[in-house]
Amino acid sequence: MNKQILLVNRPKGKPQTSDFKFEEIDKPTARDGEVLLKTLYVSVDPYLRGRMRDEKSYIEPFELDAPVKSSIVAIVEESKHDQYKEGDHLVGMLDWKMYQTSDASELRPADPDQAPLSAYLGILGMTGLTAYFGMTDIGEPQEGETLLVSGAAGAVGSVASQIGKIYGMKVIGIAGSDEKINMIQEQFDVDAGINYKSTDDMTAAIKDSTPDGIDVYYDNVGGEILDAAMNKINRHGRVINCGAIALYNETGQPTGPRLEVTLVKKSVKMQGFIVSNYQDRFQEGIKQLAQWLQEGKLKHEETIVDGFDEIPQAFIDLFDGKNKGKMVVKVGD
Amino acid sequence: MNKQILLVNRPKGKPQTSDFKFEEIDKPTARDGEVLLKTLYVSVDPYLRGRMRDEKSYIEPFELDAPVKSSIVAIVEESKHDQYKEGDHLVGMLDWKMYQTSDASELRPADPDQAPLSAYLGILGMTGLTAYFGMTDIGEPQEGETLLVSGAAGAVGSVASQIGKIYGMKVIGIAGSDEKINMIQEQFDVDAGINYKSTDDMTAAIKDSTPDGIDVYYDNVGGEILDAAMNKINRHGRVINCGAIALYNETGQPTGPRLEVTLVKKSVKMQGFIVSNYQDRFQEGIKQLAQWLQEGKLKHEETIVDGFDEIPQAFIDLFDGKNKGKMVVKVGD
């Protein structure tokens, strides 16, 4: 028996279970060059909401009456693929199906001896890799330096902060509630936190928190928090432009202080990126993150829901904040 | 016999010969660890005017009644230094004196077999090295890519443009007169030029000149020309922030379009620098620039004036534009 979950309505406002439809289908068999995959863990993520709209973005919208896709960990049940054999675990963008075939060209191995399989959807998945490559490749972290992270309680920012600590940096995190500030300090050992929602003068708050200036700024938000950070950036500082969520809903061209004089005078680098730039180095990143996880140097939070039939509800629950950390649905062992 | 030139008045407006004083002094002898240097070529540069003001900047002001300093090529006449022997040529920041001693710690070798000695004050000096390290280290130039250069007729911009051509790039230069545009096209083989002073809409002009977008922007000016360039920057584009002269005279904090969304969406790097960041690699840069010069791939313009006594007047003549390219005073052979 096989099942799939189709998107049958484009949600209006909060998604509802009636936007999805379960369908029983045949279990396929692998053709030459393919693997037959059994789904084990399914990632549900807020960004999937965007793909349910009929709007072009940096990623294609989902089609109606077709299966939803997200990051999935699966086990090879049958292989006609040179590279993979029965029992291998793979992770990548797959359909919400219990069984499916794939040529595996876009999939990566997941090693259960290295980390729990669900971790490949979070800290060993795209969010962990985004933090890893931003911090190590662009940030060039050095022991004793000061790292400022915005969105520090988020999936990417919390890993970036912890990587900063691993490299021996002093880490200051910015987040939007006292609860989040407590979490990053207690759980992720961040040295100091700034709740930007209860702070009138971010420039002063950042100045107070960074007596030695800022060597690396991991920026998930852009806008005025970036401006405030640039006031305290050190000579040879690095700004990792990972996101600019403060500007994504603006209409028209937002303006702000010009940064080029600071860049020249202080020899500062600002570099934007998306994680897929590092596709060729994903295995390196996963291996390092898994090692830190095993050594207890990286911590991650996850909420695991049980059963294939629970996938739509788990996705909907994201918008009520019912998850702590990464939300994952366990479908099989 | 030895002579030196002192700064005796801080110039008001255009410098005058009466701001300087010639003085006969004893010819020194080298002590242990020192060389006795005979001055051969003296660089006169507009930036020296800034050091004649009693204002702190990124470089110390000249003292009154003390010798002026600039980049000088000299020959070792006597050596008590382990590293250098009689007849060696050295270049670096030295006093306006016919003879002086130095511990040579801030000096670099100049090889007359590699290039004419005067070139070590221009294309093989700070301006050439600034263009070289900006282009090669930050710009990461690739054959077939498009390079945009602002200040393209200047000492740095003209070398940056030529380095772009050496790497097989399509080069578009921005300058402030039709004469300069003609020069960069005819003398330095730049593919197209934009006279920003006679162009109303720089965004449109840059768009027309860069049908394949901009892969590397060598920015000497900042401000609105940077904004216009960012509108056409390609994915994985690199912006070399070498200067922001358009903003240096502004009072208050200049504002402009925010760039962080472009940086993230297009994975763009912006990096500021000053040439002294690359102090450890100056020899590498000089060797490569000298090779390109010998091979005829790099061209340089210079105006050579004869005689130690002409140094102040040559400096003053800079402000009347009496030089073509780099202004150098020849003192000896």
Interface residues (C-beta under 8 A of the other chain):
Chain A: Y58 D219 G222 G223 L226 H236 N241 C242 G243 A244 L247 Y248 Q253 P254 T255 G256 P257 R258 L259 E260 V261 T262 L263 V264 K265 K266 S267 V268 K269 M270 Q271 G272 F273 I274 N277
Chain B: Y58 D219 G222 G223 L226 H236 N241 C242 G243 A244 L247 Y248 Q253 P254 T255 G256 P257 R258 L259 E260 V261 T262 L263 V264 K265 K266 S267 V268 K269 M270 Q271 G272 F273 I274 N277
